[in-house]
Amino acid sequence: MEPSREKPFRLPPISRAATGPLYQQIVDAIKRDVSEGRLRPGQPLPSFRALAEDLLVSLITVKRAYEELERDGIIYRHQGLGTFVAEEGAARSREAKADRAGELLRQALEEARQAGMSDREWLRLAKGLVDETREGD
């Protein structure tokens, strides 16, 4: 597939005050934008240098984020042309987010059990949260 000639995507600012390392904030933002369709297959991403300057972070931070995204199959680099969203990027991003959601649910269940909640109580709590968020849709 030939890379798209669209204007490169720009990430929102990241924050040193936010939870998690800066590179992870970049990874999470790109995964979110790929899975939600704001970044499409073949769309170019900024160079390491351009993104580092835009976000006011080091080249190493951007390089680490891009390497993780490439390892996950969400982006790919084409020597001399740049970095682009992979054809299967959206599916892989959603898969990674689903895996992470599963991990978080396992942690929540363990916390609930340690707090003395029964599985039935935990499920009732989870269902209540789902219902609550649906009302806001």
Buried (B, 14 or more C-beta within 10 A) or exposed (E): EEBEEEEBBEBEEBEEEEEEBBBBBBBBBBBBBBBEEEBBBBBBBBBBEBBBEBBEBEEEBBBBBBBBBBEBBBBBBEEEEBBBBBBEBBBBBBBBBEEEEEEEEEEBBEEBEEEEBEEEEBEEEBEEEEEEEEEEE
